[in-house]
Amino acid sequence: MRKLTTLLLGATAILAVSPEALAEKPAPPTNVTIDQVNLDNVWSQIEVKVDWAEDRVDAVGASVGNSLTGLADGPVSADVNQHSTGAVETSSYVWTGEVGHEVTSTSSAIANTSVITGKGDTHANVVQTANGPVQAINGLDAVETWATTNNTTAAANVSEVTAKKGVISSFQDQEANSDVFAYANSVTGNVDGFVTNVSTAAGNSATNRNMHSDDAYNGAVQTTAPGTNITAIADVDADITEDVTNAASAAGNQITAENLDANVAVGSDGNETFQFNGAKIEADAFTQVADFSGIASTSANGVGNAVSSHSYGGNTHLDNIQNNAGHVTSTVTLNTNGFSGGTGFASSSAIGNSVSASATDGALGARTEQFNSGNVAARTNVMATHVGSTAATATAIGNAATFSTRANAGGH
């Protein structure tokens, strides 16, 4: 990746007070080199049983093979190397009787995670390799409460780079040779407000964000191994409630780049952007609800490779190659066997390769190559005894590319 050199210009203000009182000392630069190796298993378990709670019940379970969190109030230069071969697993179970407000359970398992935030020029070179299985299982059982939330996440490699008021240049090399499994299961009785159940599984995830900054240059090479599985399952069995949201999302490789008030480039200036997915991708969402008065929404989204690049107040440049060889499947089932007056939504989408790029108040230039050799299938099933209305969709696409530009009518 070509190194970037940026000249930062400061501003001098003349006020009717002493310069010493107003001078803001610039934060010194941060330079770090991190090497992390995890060779054995990492496992956590959480179990909560509460008969009665006046307010709320919250549970959080997390397991991570290698973790880096970098937050600097100045420029940052980081070289990160993370390697995990052990199994990373989280098991959570929450049971409640009567709870006055809300019951939440969050469960996550990640082999390698790197989060870097700088104020000023931010450079990051991140290399991540995951060879062991990653699994997050989260069960929530609530008899009576106002609302429930089950949020479950499993990922092999996660990298996030954020810059404020400076140039961002990042390159992420991620390799997932792991089975990734996320399972969110919610069983609820009488819930006055809402039931939310979300399961997310990913092989490699790279996110780059600039906020009121200069230009952003991003690149990534992401691979998931053939013969591996990336699976997200979301199951809900609800008795009586107002709203239900049940969602499963599974992705082999995903890149997200956003910039506010400046240009964003993905795969340019020597930054290669390439994605290969050989894993089988499966997203499965099943909802059983007896009686709901509002909205019951069930969705499953599976994608082999995904790139999303957007600028707000600048130009967008995208140059990438995607190759999906893994089967991608999404399945949605919505069953309601009571007398419900609400609206049921059920949607499934399965995509081999996906590219999305946009520019607001700026120019857009894009070049992408997409090759899909995996089966892509989307299934949606709705079975209802009595509802106010229903809407169902099933979408399967081998290669999808979406580009858009628009003028800003005022404000971001």
Secondary structure, DSSP 8 states (H G I E B T S, - for coil): ---------------SS-HHHH-------EEEEEEEEE-S-EEEEEEEEEEEESSEEEEEEEEEEEEEEEE-SS-EEEEEEEEE-S-EEEEEEEEEEEESSEEEEEEEEEEEEEEEEEESSEEEEEEEEE-S-EEEEEEEEEEEEEEEEEEEEEEEEEEEEEEESS-EEEEEEEEE-S-EEEEEEEEEEEEEEEEEEEEEEEEEEEEEEEES-S-EEEEEEEEE-TT-EEEEEEEEEEEEESEEEEEEEEEEEEEEEEEESS-EEES-TT--EEEEE-SEEEEEEEEEEEEESSEEEEEEEEEEEEEEEEEESS-EEEEEEEEE-S-EEEEEEEEEEEE--SEEEEEEEEEEEEEEEEEESS-EEEEEEEEE-S-EEEEEEEEEEE-SEEEEEEEEEEEEEEEEEE--SS--
